[in-house]
Structures are given as structure tokens and as C-alpha cells.
Amino acid sequence: MTKFSNFLQNAEMINEKFNIVPLLYGSLGLEVLTKSSLNADDIDILIPQVFITGEKWKEF
């Protein structure tokens, strides 16, 4: 399974469970956008800040 496939799988789960549409960014996002290999080591995603701070963090 590719890193992008992993992102899609996780994004679907996050969307279904929390109604969040995560944003792919970082080197993997750039790989997908430019269709060139940058040897991304990780998967960087953005979610709304409300899920990172406060009570929503426990839910997430």
C-alpha cells in the first residue's frame, strides 16, 4: 500500500467519524501535486485546530 493510499484510508475514517475533511500537505502532498517522487518519509495532514485543542482533542 502506498503512502497516498494510506492517507486516503485514514482521511475516509476521519471524515466518517468526525465529519472532518483532512488536507494532505508536506512532501507527500507535493509528490501528489507534482507527480514526482520526493521520497516522502511521512504523511502530513491538517485538521481544524478545534480538534487539536480543548475538549475536541479527547474526542479525536
C-alpha positions as CSV (number, residue, x, y, z in Angstrom):
1,M,0.0,0.0,0.0
2,T,1.4,3.4,-0.9
3,K,1.6,6.3,1.5
4,F,-1.1,8.2,-0.6
5,S,-3.4,5.1,-0.3
6,N,-2.8,5.2,3.5
7,F,-3.7,8.9,3.6
8,L,-6.9,8.2,1.7
9,Q,-7.8,5.4,4.0
10,N,-7.2,7.5,7.1
11,A,-8.9,10.5,5.6
12,E,-12.0,8.5,4.9
13,M,-12.1,7.2,8.5
14,I,-11.5,10.7,9.9
15,N,-14.3,12.1,7.7
16,E,-16.8,9.4,8.7
17,K,-16.1,9.6,12.4
18,F,-15.5,13.3,12.9
19,N,-17.0,14.9,9.8
20,I,-13.6,16.4,9.0
21,V,-12.1,16.7,5.5
22,P,-8.3,16.5,6.2
23,L,-5.9,18.2,4.0
24,L,-2.8,16.4,2.7
25,Y,0.3,18.6,2.7
26,G,4.1,18.4,3.2
27,S,6.3,16.4,0.9
28,L,3.7,13.7,0.2
29,G,1.2,16.4,-0.8
30,L,3.8,17.9,-3.1
31,E,4.6,14.5,-4.6
32,V,0.9,14.0,-5.5
33,L,0.5,17.5,-6.8
34,T,3.7,17.5,-9.0
35,K,3.5,13.7,-9.8
36,S,7.2,13.4,-9.0
37,S,9.0,11.3,-6.4
38,L,10.3,13.3,-3.4
39,N,10.8,10.2,-1.2
40,A,8.3,11.4,1.4
41,D,9.0,9.8,4.8
42,D,5.7,10.6,6.5
43,I,2.1,11.6,5.9
44,D,1.3,15.2,6.9
45,I,-2.3,16.1,7.3
46,L,-4.1,19.2,8.5
47,I,-7.3,19.1,10.5
48,P,-9.3,22.0,12.1
49,Q,-7.5,23.5,15.1
50,V,-10.6,22.9,17.3
51,F,-9.8,19.2,17.2
52,I,-6.3,19.7,18.5
53,T,-7.0,22.0,21.4
54,G,-9.5,21.7,24.2
55,E,-12.3,19.2,24.6
56,K,-12.3,18.1,21.0
57,W,-8.8,16.6,21.4
58,K,-10.1,14.0,23.7
59,E,-12.9,13.1,21.2
60,F,-10.3,13.0,18.4
